[in-house]
């Protein structure tokens, strides 16, 4: 168990705290813990790369932590009414589709290598920025317009592009399965 993996596990443990803070209308706490989670993501990535502490476990845990954090925050903010539900459905559906594709690949004994594309990385940045803006606006009582509209548009475009690219790649990968 390396230091980056411990940091990543800590980020996963922050998820319920952020969700609790959102549903309890403790937006300052939610924003602060979200910042801590974001900083921990940068720190674990830096340590893993800089000090050659990358591991197979870390390669699985890091994206899991990111997904748990973003999906949970989007769902909590959607339920709370801070963001439109359609954007929650879009973000969560993308992740469900990707996980389902990975599971189907395993079931057919054709595991697909998951490596994030540039569009997927841009999608994550847009999702984080939008969530951070909404949490900050709720915590500090300011109107996020027009930046919320801009970021929500970027999240929409990158989410749709990302899931489309993953789907095309997955279909290409799975098309090599022979019928029995």
C-alpha positions, 0 to 999 in steps of 0.5 A: 500500500503506497502513499498515493493509494492511501491518499486516494482511499482518503479521497473516497472516504471524503465522498460521504462527507461532501454528500452529507454536507450538501444534503444538510445545506452545509455548503461551506463545508461541502466546498471546503471538503471538495477542495481538499479532495481536489488537492488530494487528487493532484497530490497522489498523482504527483507522488505516484509519477514523481517518485515512481509509486504507480501501481495496478491498484492505484490505476484502478482506485484513482478513476474510481475515486474520481467517479465516486466523487463526481457522480455523488456530488452531481446526484446530491446537487441535482436532488438538492435542486442546485443543478438541472436534473438532465445534466445529472442524468447525462453525467451519471448515465455516461459512467453507467454505460462505461462500467456496463461496457467493461463488465460485458467485456469481462463476461465475454472474456474480452477485457477492454483496456480503459485509458482516458482519452483527451476528450475524457480528461477535458470532460473531467476538468469541465465536470469538476469546474462546474461542480466547484463553481456551483458549490462555491456559489452556494457556499458564498452566495453569489450568482454564477451566471454566465459561467455556470451556463458555459461550464454546463455546456462544456460538460454536455459537449464533452460528456456526449463526445466522450461516451460516443468515443468510448462506445465506438472503441468498445464496439470495435473491440467487441466486434472481434467476438466470434459467434458460437 
